[in-house]
Amino acid sequence: MIPSASSPIRAVCLAVLLTCLGLAGCASAPPTTFDLAVPSTVVRQASGGPQLVIAEPVALQTLDSDRIIVTAADGSVSAVPGAQWSDRLPRLVQTRLVQTFENAGRAVGRAGGPLAAPRTLYSDLRRFGIITAGSPQAVVEITAKMVDTQGGRIVASRIFRVAVPVGGVAGREAAAALDQAATKVFADIVRWSAGRG
């Protein structure tokens, strides 16, 4: 019996279909998304103080994403598999800083918006991730600079660092420990800013 001309086509189509089904079955689940909280208790500042603009933090490429970063003892950097932040980390930190200041009674806005304020808070994300050297820790380290907006002069600056022990580098444990460290840093920055513009 002579095979029909369509038999090779059927065979190819069947092979493609089986490959697609196999790939779909092996596809990984979407990453679990985690957020940062706003500190629940922040000392309220005197109302009517000068307005403040919060700039988006500057960060190296490894932190300028939605990945949760792990730094090993040898200095190599990787991301926690199957986990991500709810936004790019610098924008997420900026949002939570704005909300922390607002909860403290401070009139604040975002850089680039319509608000013209005498002071701008600039910051750098120096560390924001899990460090596995020695006892694993969640480390958040942010440099804050209060700048005179018109003159461009740095009024005050300080490095804020909080380290929290972490039981593992899985998404939930890592995100919870980093959230704990970050909320402490946010509250510390707000307290420090009082009287500095």
N, C-alpha and C positions, 0 to 999 in steps of 0.2 A: 504494500500500500504506500502510495506517495503522500508524504505529509503535506498538508495545506500550507500555503504561503504565510498564513496568519499564525502558524504555530510558533515560530521564533519570536514574533512580536508578543504573543501571549506569554511566552516564557520570560521575556525581558520585563514585561509589565508586572508579572507575578513577583519576580526577583526584586524589582524596585519597591513594590508594595510591602513585601516582607521586610525589606531593609528599613523602610520608613516606620513600620510598626515596631521594629526592634529598637530603633533610635528613640521613638516616643516612650517605649517602656523603660529605657535606660536614662531618660532625661531626669536631671536632678530637680528636686522641689525648689520652688522660689525661696530666696533667703528670708529669714525672719527679720523683721524690722524692729529696731529699738529706738527709744527716744531719751532725751535728757529732761530731767524735771527742773522746775523752778524752786528755789529754796522756800520751804514752808514758813519759816520764821526769819524775817529780816527786820532789823531795827529801822523804824520809820524816821526819815530825815525831815528837817524843818521844811514845811511847804513854802513856796514862793522863792526858793533859791534859784540861782542861775540855771538856765536851760543847758542841756548837755546833749551832744550828738555822739552816737556810738558807731564807730567804723567797723566794717567787717574785718575780723582778725586776719593777719597775714600768716600763711602756713606753707611749709615745703610741700612738694607734690605728694609725698606719701600721706600727708594729713589733709590734703585738699581734695577729699573725696568722701564718699559715704561708707568707706570700709572701716572696720574696727581693727586697729593695728596691733601687732605683736612683735616685740623686739627681743631676739634671742641673745644669749650670753655672748655669742661671737659677733654681735652687731647686725646680723641679718634681719631683715624686716619682711613680715608676711601679714596676711590678713586672716582673721578668724573665718573659717569656712562656714557658709550658710547663714551669715549674719551681716547686717548693715545698719547704719544710722538712718533716721527718717529723712535726712537731707544731707547735703554736703556739710562736713563738720564745721568749717568756718561760719557758714550762714546759720547753722543750728546754734552755735555758741553765741553769735551776735543776737539772735532772737531771744535766747534765754537770758542774756545779759540785759537786754532792753526790758524784758518782763520783770527781772529782779529789781532793777531800778524803779520801774513803775510801782511795784508792790511796796517799795520803800517810800513812796510818795514823791519821787523825783520826776520832774518834767524832762523827758528824754525823747529823742528821735533817732532815725537812722541816717548815716552819712549818705549824701546824694539825694535826700528828700528835700521838701520845701522849708524845713526848719533851719533858721540861721541862729546858731548858738555861740556864745562866747568861748565855750570849751568843747574840745573833741577828745573822746577817749579812743586811743589807738591801742592795739594789742597784737601780740605775736603768740601763736601756738607753738611753744617750744617742745612740749611733749603732751601726748594725749593717747595713751594706749597701755597695753600690758607689757611689762618687762619681766622676763622669765629668769634672768640671772639671779642666783641665790634663791631667796624665797619670792615667788611670783607676786608682783604688785601691780595695781592699777595706778598709774601716775598721770596727773594732770599738772602741767606747768605752763603758766601764762605770764608773759611780760605785759604790764599795763603802763601806758604813758598818758598823762593828762596834758593836753597841748592847748596853748592860747591860740584860738582859731585865727584871729586876725594877724598876730605877730609871728605865728609859727614857732613860738618858744615852748620848750618842754617845762611845764610848771612842776611836775612831780612824776616819778617813775618808780616802779617796784616789780619784783618778780614774786609771783604767787605759786606755791607748789604744795600739793597734797598727794600723799601716797597711801593707798588703802590695800591691805592684804587681800589676795584673791585666791579662791580655792582651785580654780582651773581656768583654762583658756577657752572653754566652750562659750557660745554666744551669750547665753543668759547670765552666766556668772561674770563674764568679762564686762558686759554692758552694765550690770547692776553695780559692780565695783567702780567703774568709771563714772557712772552717774553719781554715786556717793561722793567721790572725790571732786567732781565738777561743781556740784551744788555748794560744797564748802568753799571752793575758789570763788564762785560767783558772789556769794555772800561776803567774803573777805574783800573783794574788789569794791563792792558797794560801800562797805564800812570805811575802807581806806579813802574813798573818793570824797567823803564828807569833809567840807572845809578846804578842798583843793580846787574848787572851781564849780 
